[in-house]
Amino acid sequence: MPRRKRIDIVLDGLPKLLGGEVYAESPGFVCVQPDDVHQCVVGRGSSVAQAVEN
């Protein structure tokens, strides 16, 4: 798996409550809830906003 670069951003709403983190992943971004690597929630998108929304 390619190394991801964490994006330092303050999330609002549900992503913030769930402890979401945003990473740059070529060619876009991924937003993950990192509590459980095997059963985490993942959102991908071409922008930070789209990844968080997904």
N, C-alpha and C positions, 0 to 999 in steps of 0.2 A: 504494500500500500504506500503511495507517495506521501511524503511528509506534508502536513498541513500547517499553514501559518495562521495563528489565532489573531482575529481582528478585535482590537480593543474598542468595544462599543457598548453603550448602556441600552439595554432592551427595556421595553415597557410591557405592561399587561401580562398575559399568560406566559409568554416566553420568559419573562423576568421571574415570575413566580415558580416556573419549572426549572430555573437555573440554566437556561439555554446559553450556549456559547456559539459564536460565529467564527468560521475558519475560511480562508481563501483556499480553494481547491480548483486547479486549472480544469476547465476554462471558466468556472464560476465560483459560487460560494456554497457552503453547507452550514446549516444551523442544527446543532445536536443538543439533546438533553443528556449530559454525560454521566448521570448517576449509575447506570448499568449498561456497560458496553455491549452486552449481548442482546438486550431488549430495549435499546434507546430509541427515542423518537428522532427522526432525521428529516430535515427539509432541505431541498436543493433548489438553486435558482441562478439566473444569470446576474442578479444583483443581490445585495445584502437584504433589502426589503422583500424581495421575492422568496429568498431562502427562508426568512423568518416567517413569512405568510404561509408557505407550504408546510 
